[in-house]
Amino acid sequence: MILTGSGEAKTARDGRRWTVRPGRPTDGRALARLFAKVREEGRWLITTPGSVSEPSEAFWISELIRASEHLALVAEADGEAIGNLLISVDRGRATEHIGVLSICIAAEWRDVGIGSELVAGAQAWAHEKGLRKISLGVFPDNERAIAVYEHRGFVREGVRRQQYRSGDEYRDEVLMAWFPMEAEDR
Ligand SMILES: CC(C)(COP(=O)(O)OP(=O)(O)OC[C@H]1O[C@@H](n2cnc3c(N)ncnc32)[C@H](O)[C@@H]1OP(=O)(O)O)[C@@H](O)C(=O)NCCC(=O)NCCS
């Protein structure tokens, strides 16, 4: 994936057009809105609806994009953010070889290949940057996300049982990782 500021044109599996480009600090508000909408679904993300303020999340995203060591990809259609992938890279000496991946696609744009494309783009970036590991956590019942990660070569590292509280429920977290230096398909 070769990315320019204005975005690379793509066609989704259902024929709709979208673009992908690197994030800009000014994307903070649009991405915070996207996260809030996905959070409202109440199923996929660790944080619960209303638990994160949109302005503070927008600020955090803008700062992350401003810092050059991380990756932010923005998927757009008709000028609207419809997807986002972030890889944040730790600054600590012991963990600066690891990027932590998070991804969100707007509900009406799922299952048409966008998430897989963003993950593939992130893998190319991680390899180029010389990272040794991309890690993430996912709820065990998020079968679609797990399918995407496994199709892209991520492996399961383990399960943290009852890691997150969600209302009265305690949810497990599956830990997954991809190792750029060991990957044949990147
Ligand atoms: C998870 C997510 C990022 C995937 O992105 P996407 O654009 O919907 O995924 P894609 O269209 O690229 O691929 C979906 C794949 O999952 C498969 N799939 C869909 N539902 C599935 C299910 N219930 N079980 C197994 N596989 C499933 C599809 O068949 C497809 O595989 P294919 O490419 O071999 O046909 C996106 O759905 C999303 O943002 N979900 C809500 C937020 C979220 O869960 N984020 C991740 C938190 S860890």
PDBQT file of the ligand as one rigid body, heavy atoms in Angstrom, charges set to zero:
ROOT
HETATM    1  C1  LIG A 201     -13.454  -6.235  13.034  1.00  0.00    +0.000 C 
HETATM    2  C2  LIG A 201     -13.384  -5.272  11.860  1.00  0.00    +0.000 C 
HETATM    3  C3  LIG A 201     -12.215  -4.308  12.038  1.00  0.00    +0.000 C 
HETATM    4  C4  LIG A 201     -13.158  -6.079  10.560  1.00  0.00    +0.000 C 
HETATM    5  O1  LIG A 201     -13.157  -5.194   9.476  1.00  0.00    +0.000 OA
HETATM    6  P1  LIG A 201     -14.122  -5.489   8.209  1.00  0.00    +0.000 P 
HETATM    7  O2  LIG A 201     -13.853  -4.443   7.218  1.00  0.00    +0.000 OA
HETATM    8  O3  LIG A 201     -15.522  -5.652   8.684  1.00  0.00    +0.000 OA
HETATM    9  O4  LIG A 201     -13.544  -6.906   7.751  1.00  0.00    +0.000 OA
HETATM   10  P2  LIG A 201     -13.343  -7.479   6.271  1.00  0.00    +0.000 P 
HETATM   11  O5  LIG A 201     -14.531  -7.154   5.454  1.00  0.00    +0.000 OA
HETATM   12  O6  LIG A 201     -12.019  -7.061   5.763  1.00  0.00    +0.000 OA
HETATM   13  O7  LIG A 201     -13.252  -9.034   6.567  1.00  0.00    +0.000 OA
HETATM   14  C5  LIG A 201     -14.222  -9.673   7.353  1.00  0.00    +0.000 C 
HETATM   15  C6  LIG A 201     -13.928 -11.160   7.314  1.00  0.00    +0.000 C 
HETATM   16  O8  LIG A 201     -14.546 -11.765   8.449  1.00  0.00    +0.000 OA
HETATM   17  C7  LIG A 201     -15.366 -12.806   8.013  1.00  0.00    +0.000 C 
HETATM   18  N1  LIG A 201     -16.458 -12.905   8.966  1.00  0.00    +0.000 N 
HETATM   19  C8  LIG A 201     -17.489 -12.036   9.147  1.00  0.00    +0.000 A 
HETATM   20  N2  LIG A 201     -18.257 -12.448  10.173  1.00  0.00    +0.000 NA
HETATM   21  C9  LIG A 201     -17.692 -13.595  10.641  1.00  0.00    +0.000 A 
HETATM   22  C10 LIG A 201     -18.021 -14.491  11.694  1.00  0.00    +0.000 A 
HETATM   23  N3  LIG A 201     -19.083 -14.278  12.470  1.00  0.00    +0.000 N 
HETATM   24  N4  LIG A 201     -17.213 -15.553  11.898  1.00  0.00    +0.000 NA
HETATM   25  C11 LIG A 201     -16.113 -15.771  11.127  1.00  0.00    +0.000 A 
HETATM   26  N5  LIG A 201     -15.766 -14.951  10.104  1.00  0.00    +0.000 NA
HETATM   27  C12 LIG A 201     -16.539 -13.879   9.878  1.00  0.00    +0.000 A 
HETATM   28  C13 LIG A 201     -15.808 -12.400   6.628  1.00  0.00    +0.000 C 
HETATM   29  O9  LIG A 201     -16.240 -13.506   5.889  1.00  0.00    +0.000 OA
HETATM   30  C14 LIG A 201     -14.519 -11.814   6.091  1.00  0.00    +0.000 C 
HETATM   31  O10 LIG A 201     -13.623 -12.824   5.692  1.00  0.00    +0.000 OA
HETATM   32  P3  LIG A 201     -13.186 -12.975   4.146  1.00  0.00    +0.000 P 
HETATM   33  O11 LIG A 201     -12.394 -11.733   3.820  1.00  0.00    +0.000 OA
HETATM   34  O12 LIG A 201     -12.347 -14.209   4.102  1.00  0.00    +0.000 OA
HETATM   35  O13 LIG A 201     -14.461 -13.067   3.384  1.00  0.00    +0.000 OA
HETATM   36  C15 LIG A 201     -14.713  -4.459  11.719  1.00  0.00    +0.000 C 
HETATM   37  O14 LIG A 201     -15.775  -5.361  11.466  1.00  0.00    +0.000 OA
HETATM   38  C16 LIG A 201     -15.041  -3.601  12.935  1.00  0.00    +0.000 C 
HETATM   39  O15 LIG A 201     -14.574  -2.487  13.030  1.00  0.00    +0.000 OA
HETATM   40  N6  LIG A 201     -15.828  -4.139  13.874  1.00  0.00    +0.000 N 
HETATM   41  C17 LIG A 201     -16.248  -3.378  15.058  1.00  0.00    +0.000 C 
HETATM   42  C18 LIG A 201     -15.087  -2.897  15.909  1.00  0.00    +0.000 C 
HETATM   43  C19 LIG A 201     -14.148  -4.031  16.245  1.00  0.00    +0.000 C 
HETATM   44  O16 LIG A 201     -14.562  -5.147  16.487  1.00  0.00    +0.000 OA
HETATM   45  N7  LIG A 201     -12.842  -3.696  16.271  1.00  0.00    +0.000 N 
HETATM   46  C20 LIG A 201     -11.824  -4.653  16.620  1.00  0.00    +0.000 C 
HETATM   47  C21 LIG A 201     -11.709  -4.798  18.091  1.00  0.00    +0.000 C 
HETATM   48  S1  LIG A 201     -10.419  -5.942  18.521  1.00  0.00    +0.000 SA
ENDROOT
TORSDOF 0
